[in-house]
Amino acid sequence: MFKPAGIFFCAALALFLAGCATTPKMPEETISSPPATSGNAALNWSASGFGQTPSAKTNQPVILHTNRPPSIPPKPASILTWTSLKRWTVEHQVGTQHFLSSTPLTTYAVSSINGTMILAIGSHEATWNGIGIDLGFEPQLIDGEVFLHGLDLQKNLEPLLCAPPLTFCTNRVIVIDPGHGGSNTGTHSVLDGRFEKEFTLDWAERLKPLLETNGWTVFLTRTNDSELALSNRVAFAEAHQADVFISLHFNSAAPDTGQAGLETYCLTPTGMPSTLTRNFADLWSENFPNNRFDAENLQLAVRLQGALLHVTGAEDRGVRRARFMGVLLGQKRPAILIEAGYLSNPAEAEKIESAAYRQKLAEAVAAALK
């Protein structure tokens, strides 16, 4: 679970901001082992095959630098490549890293004109402009200097600190995917047993006209209580030549009634471990079509997570990574999945069952994509 990192922001206002180089390159100062010291209208949108995931894995990963992900499931003790954060900030013309605190964890911040990244030594948890994100590998302190894994620099820091904000072309097409449907009910409310599928569809139907007002062409993967295979949701987006795909869900931790908060998922980059596996195999070497959009996925997820937190005041469970979500793997466009609260939590279930609250969720997503 991501926790609000209050200590991370105690010194953030004192940071210097600087731009990023337009053509960044990987710093040469690395260590090669882990630190020891620290579109077709005739397509059939039936429900057959629900739960199956696309099998396309032939696309090669997009590598921004010379350090390539491993070609076999990696063993952290043998293949990690680490880079000095100080050297990386110089190479990328990012503001100097700043020490923030030594308790409860040693924390540092680094900024650009885009915002501030704060990370802690020995922790996967980081924040970007106050929003939790999950690093693939824990930062290490070696001889008093911060080192990060090269993939975290490529897949987390570069898209947020160095890349321009995510923008979309004119005549934009978006596919909104109300999770579940039909006999696939999703989870249920701890209050009265109402199903997740009902709330995701209502959320999507409220979102559609708001996006259209903002200039989007909007398609819903389902417009009624029908069952639809995960693979067909991917095919639906492809058939409509979508620029963006967003899947809407609500969460459950039953029988635990205390867990709460919002989280947004995107596909795990090749070579990284996932945040969540749910007992599915998590082969770090796997590469899927949607991995070509790792940077855009992260930017989109952060934007949506921040917008939803702003209007709901919910706990930030952060931007997370997973490989088992079939609606994301085969997407050939930026794609994310939102879990907008826990139906297993009585207080959050009461909100989710409120039409006014679902309208608020719709307005937040529409505003973030305006």
Residue pairs with C-beta under 8 A, 6 or more apart in sequence:
1 259
1 261
1 317
2 125
2 132
2 134
2 261
2 263
2 316
2 317
2 318
3 125
3 132
4 315
4 316
5 107
5 118
5 120
5 125
5 127
5 132
7 100
7 101
7 103
7 104
7 107
8 100
8 107
8 109
8 118
8 120
8 127
9 118
9 127
9 130
10 100
10 101
11 98
11 100
11 101
11 109
12 100
12 109
12 111
12 116
12 118
14 98
15 95
15 98
15 109
15 110
15 111
15 116
16 95
16 96
16 111
17 95
17 111
17 112
17 113
18 93
18 94
18 95
18 111
18 112
18 113
19 93
19 112
19 113
20 92
20 93
20 94
20 112
20 113
20 114
20 161
20 162
20 163
21 91
21 92
21 93
21 162
24 64
24 91
24 92
24 158
24 162
25 65
25 91
26 65
26 66
26 67
26 83
26 91
26 150
26 153
27 83
27 84
27 87
27 88
27 90
27 91
28 87
29 83
29 84
29 87
30 67
30 81
30 82
30 83
30 84
30 150
31 81
31 82
31 142
31 147
32 80
32 81
33 77
33 78
33 80
34 76
34 77
34 80
34 82
34 140
35 82
35 140
35 142
35 147
37 140
37 141
37 142
37 143
38 121
38 122
38 140
38 141
38 142
39 238
39 239
39 240
39 241
40 239
41 239
43 232
43 235
43 236
43 239
44 232
45 221
45 228
45 232
45 235
45 236
46 228
46 229
46 232
47 182
47 184
47 226
47 227
47 228
47 229
47 232
48 229
49 229
49 230
49 231
49 232
50 184
50 227
50 228
50 229
50 230
51 229
51 230
51 326
52 229
52 230
52 231
52 326
53 230
53 231
53 324
53 326
53 329
53 330
54 231
54 234
54 288
54 289
54 326
54 329
54 330
56 288
56 289
56 329
56 330
57 286
57 287
57 288
59 287
59 288
59 289
59 291
59 292
60 287
61 68
61 69
61 269
61 270
61 271
61 287
61 291
61 292
62 291
62 292
62 294
63 69
63 154
64 154
64 158
65 150
65 154
67 81
67 150
67 151
67 154
69 151
69 269
69 270
69 271
69 272
69 284
69 285
70 79
70 271
70 284
70 285
71 285
72 285
73 283
73 284
73 285
74 80
74 271
74 284
74 285
76 137
80 137
80 149
81 149
81 150
82 140
82 142
82 147
82 148
82 149
82 150
83 147
83 148
83 149
83 150
83 153
84 145
84 146
84 147
85 97
85 108
85 110
85 139
85 145
85 146
85 147
85 148
86 96
86 97
86 145
86 146
88 94
88 148
88 153
88 157
89 95
89 96
89 97
89 110
92 158
92 161
92 162
94 110
94 111
94 112
94 161
94 162
95 110
95 111
95 112
96 110
97 108
97 109
97 110
97 146
98 108
98 109
98 110
99 106
99 107
99 108
100 107
100 108
100 109
100 118
101 107
105 120
105 121
105 122
105 123
106 120
106 121
106 122
106 141
107 118
107 119
107 120
107 121
108 118
108 119
108 120
108 121
108 139
108 146
109 116
109 117
109 118
109 119
110 116
110 117
110 157
110 161
111 117
111 161
112 161
112 162
114 160
114 161
114 162
114 163
114 165
115 128
115 129
115 160
115 161
116 128
116 129
117 126
117 127
117 128
117 156
117 157
117 160
117 161
118 126
118 127
119 126
119 135
119 139
119 146
119 148
120 126
120 139
121 138
121 139
121 140
121 141
121 146
122 138
122 139
122 140
123 138
123 139
124 134
124 135
124 136
124 137
124 138
124 275
125 132
125 134
125 135
125 318
126 132
126 133
126 134
126 135
126 156
127 133
128 160
128 302
129 302
129 306
130 306
130 316
131 302
131 305
131 306
131 309
131 316
131 318
131 319
132 316
132 317
132 318
132 319
133 156
133 160
133 298
133 302
133 318
133 319
134 275
134 318
134 319
134 320
134 321
135 148
135 149
135 152
135 156
136 149
136 151
136 152
136 155
136 156
136 268
136 269
136 271
136 272
136 273
136 321
137 148
137 149
137 151
137 152
137 272
137 273
139 146
139 147
139 148
139 152
140 146
140 147
140 148
141 147
148 157
151 269
151 271
151 272
152 272
154 269
155 269
155 272
155 294
155 295
155 298
156 298
158 295
159 294
159 295
159 296
159 298
159 299
160 298
160 299
160 302
163 295
163 299
165 299
166 296
166 299
166 300
166 303
166 334
168 243
168 244
168 369
169 243
170 215
171 217
172 215
172 216
172 217
172 243
172 244
173 216
173 217
173 218
173 219
173 240
173 241
173 242
173 243
173 244
174 211
174 216
174 217
174 218
174 219
174 242
174 243
174 244
174 245
174 246
174 369
175 218
175 219
175 220
175 221
175 236
175 237
175 240
175 242
175 244
175 245
175 246
176 204
176 207
176 208
176 211
176 218
176 219
176 220
176 221
176 246
176 248
177 204
177 220
177 221
177 222
177 233
177 237
177 245
177 246
177 247
177 248
177 327
178 197
178 200
178 201
178 203
178 204
178 205
178 220
178 221
178 222
178 248
179 186
179 196
179 197
179 200
179 247
179 248
179 249
179 250
179 337
180 186
180 195
180 196
180 197
180 200
180 249
181 197
181 201
181 222
181 224
181 225
181 226
181 227
181 228
182 197
182 225
182 226
182 227
182 228
183 227
184 197
184 227
185 195
185 196
185 197
186 195
186 196
186 197
186 200
186 249
186 250
187 195
187 196
187 250
187 251
187 252
187 254
187 343
187 344
188 194
188 195
188 196
188 252
188 343
189 195
189 343
189 349
189 352
189 353
190 254
190 257
190 343
190 344
190 345
190 346
190 349
191 346
191 349
191 350
191 353
192 353
194 353
196 249
196 250
196 252
196 343
197 225
198 225
199 250
199 343
199 352
199 353
199 358
200 248
200 249
200 250
201 222
201 223
201 224
201 225
202 355
202 358
203 248
203 340
203 358
203 361
203 362
204 220
204 248
205 220
205 223
206 358
206 359
206 361
206 362
207 218
207 248
207 361
207 362
207 365
207 366
208 218
208 220
210 362
210 363
210 365
210 366
211 218
211 365
211 366
211 369
212 218
213 366
214 366
214 369
214 370
216 369
219 236
219 240
219 242
221 228
221 233
221 236
221 237
222 228
228 236
230 326
230 327
231 326
231 330
233 247
233 327
234 326
234 327
234 329
234 330
234 331
237 245
237 331
237 333
237 335
238 332
242 333
243 333
243 334
244 300
244 333
244 334
244 335
244 369
245 327
245 328
245 331
245 333
245 334
245 335
245 336
246 304
246 335
246 336
246 337
246 338
246 365
247 325
247 327
247 328
247 335
247 336
247 337
247 338
248 338
248 340
249 337
249 338
249 339
249 340
250 339
250 340
250 341
250 342
250 343
250 352
251 259
251 263
251 339
251 340
251 341
251 342
251 343
251 344
252 342
252 343
252 344
253 259
253 342
253 344
253 345
254 344
255 344
256 344
257 344
257 345
257 346
258 345
259 342
259 344
259 345
260 314
260 315
260 341
260 342
260 345
260 347
260 348
261 314
261 315
261 316
261 317
261 341
261 342
262 305
262 308
262 309
262 312
262 314
262 315
262 316
262 317
262 338
262 339
262 340
262 341
263 305
263 317
263 318
263 319
263 320
263 338
263 339
264 301
264 302
264 304
264 305
264 308
264 318
264 319
264 320
264 336
264 337
264 338
264 339
265 276
265 301
265 319
265 320
265 321
265 322
265 325
265 328
265 336
265 337
265 338
265 339
266 294
266 297
266 298
266 300
266 301
266 319
266 320
266 321
266 328
266 335
266 336
266 337
267 288
267 290
267 291
267 294
267 297
267 321
267 322
267 323
267 325
267 328
267 329
267 335
268 274
268 275
268 282
268 321
268 322
268 323
269 291
269 294
269 321
270 284
270 285
270 286
270 287
270 291
271 284
271 285
272 284
272 321
273 282
273 284
274 282
274 321
274 322
274 323
274 324
275 320
275 321
275 322
276 320
276 321
276 322
277 322
277 323
277 324
278 322
278 324
280 323
280 324
282 323
282 324
283 323
286 323
288 323
288 329
288 330
289 329
289 330
289 331
289 332
290 297
290 328
290 329
290 330
290 331
290 332
290 333
290 335
292 332
293 331
293 332
293 333
293 334
293 335
296 334
297 334
297 335
297 336
298 319
299 334
300 334
300 336
301 319
301 336
302 319
303 368
303 369
304 336
304 338
304 365
304 368
305 316
305 318
305 319
305 338
306 368
307 364
307 365
307 367
307 368
308 314
308 338
308 340
308 361
308 364
308 365
308 368
309 316
310 364
311 360
311 361
311 363
311 364
312 340
312 341
312 351
312 357
312 360
312 361
312 364
314 341
314 348
317 339
322 328
323 329
325 337
327 335
327 337
328 335
328 336
328 337
338 365
340 352
340 361
341 348
341 349
341 351
341 352
342 348
342 349
343 349
343 352
351 357
352 358
